[in-house]
């Protein structure tokens, strides 16, 4: 069940992050960005703010996805 939860939150976070950063990607890339962002953001949120629950996970996933997209745009896409 945890993997399904991660995919759903990752898809939502990836969608929000790619729209906020004005990045056009396919569905798989959006979900992967969201899942990676969820892992990064979830770790950051839990360690720094100790926020838990669905809303905390979504916020962390979006923040992590935004950070991941920013790093990718800044350092790898030129």
VENVENVEN-V429249 format. One record per residue. N is the residue number from 1. RES is the residue in one small letter. PHI is phi in whole degrees, -180 to 180 (NA if undefined). BURIAL is + if it has 16 or more other ideal C-beta (glycine too) atoms within 10 Angstrom, else -. D_LAST is the distance of its C-alpha to the last C-alpha in Angstrom with 2 decimals. Layout:
# VENVENVEN-V429249
N&RES&PHI&BURIAL&D_LAST  N&RES&PHI&BURIAL&D_LAST
This chain:
# VENVENVEN-V429249
1&x&NA&-&38.81  2&x&-64&-&36.17  3&x&-67&-&33.66  4&x&-64&-&34.38  5&x&-60&-&34.00  6&x&-63&+&30.60  7&x&-67&-&29.40  8&x&-65&-&30.81  9&x&-64&+&29.41  10&x&-63&+&26.02  11&x&-65&+&25.97  12&x&-66&+&27.00  13&x&-67&+&24.58  14&x&-62&+&21.62  15&x&-62&+&22.75  16&x&-63&+&23.15  17&x&-67&+&19.88  18&x&-67&+&17.79  19&x&-73&-&19.88  20&x&-66&-&19.60  21&x&-93&-&15.79  22&x&53&-&15.84  23&x&-114&+&14.10  24&x&-93&-&15.75  25&x&-134&-&16.65  26&x&-81&-&19.78  27&x&-65&-&22.72  28&x&-62&-&22.32  29&x&-64&-&18.75  30&x&-62&+&19.99  31&x&-66&+&23.00  32&x&-64&+&21.21  33&x&-59&+&18.90  34&x&-65&+&22.18  35&x&-66&+&24.16  36&x&-62&+&21.80  37&x&-64&+&21.65  38&x&-64&+&25.42  39&x&-66&+&25.91  40&x&-66&+&23.82  41&x&-66&+&25.19  42&x&-61&+&28.65  43&x&-65&-&28.86  44&x&-62&-&27.77  45&x&-63&+&30.15  46&x&-69&-&33.02  47&x&-75&-&32.80  48&x&-81&-&32.31  49&x&-103&-&34.06  50&x&49&-&36.12  51&x&-90&-&35.66  52&x&-129&-&36.84  53&x&102&-&37.50  54&x&-64&-&35.64  55&x&-65&-&34.32  56&x&-63&+&33.12  57&x&-65&+&31.38  58&x&-68&+&29.62  59&x&-62&+&28.57  60&x&-63&+&27.31  61&x&-66&+&25.45  62&x&-66&+&23.71  63&x&-63&+&22.86  64&x&-65&+&21.56  65&x&-66&+&19.46  66&x&-62&+&18.01  67&x&-63&+&17.27  68&x&-63&+&15.69  69&x&-65&+&13.38  70&x&-63&-&12.52  71&x&-62&-&11.85  72&x&-63&-&9.67  73&x&-66&-&7.57  74&x&-75&-&7.80  75&x&-106&-&7.53  76&x&-114&-&6.27  77&x&-115&-&3.78  78&x&-135&-&0.00
